[in-house]
């Protein structure tokens, strides 16, 4: 069973991606892609640094 911190990290990551996509980058495909990849990478770094 996953830790609650991991579930919270995933929920925050998804909410951040959706929020940024909808509010700021609706018509900018490449910027959306780069920002989404950046958010996933930062979330992965937080996981590796603090939750592992």
N, C-alpha and C positions, 0 to 999 in steps of 0.2 A: 504494500500500500504506500503511495507516494506521501511524502511529508507535506504538511499544510503550507510550508514556506514555498515549496516548488509550485504547488497549485496557485498560490497567490502571485508568484512571479509570472507564471504563464498568463493568468487573468489580467494582470497589469500590462503585460506586453501586448496582448491582443487589444485591450482597450486603448492603449496609446497608439497603436498602429491604425486602428479604425478611426480614432478621433483626429489624428493628424491627416489621414487621407480625406476624410469628409470635410474638415474645416479649412484646410490650407492648400492641399495639393490635388484638388478634384480634376483639373484638366492638364496636369503635367505628369505624363507617364514616367519619364526617365527620372525625374526628381522623386516621384513617389517610390519607384523601385529602389533608388539609392537610400532614401530615408528609411524605408522598411528594412532593408538589409542592415543598415546601421543600427536600428533599434534591436533587431534580432541579435546582432553581434554584441551589443552592449549588455543585453539580457544574458547572453551566454557567458560573458565575462563576469557579470555579477554572480551567476550561478557557480562558476568555477572558483571564484575568489572567496565567496562568503558561505555558500551552501554545500559545498562538496566536502 
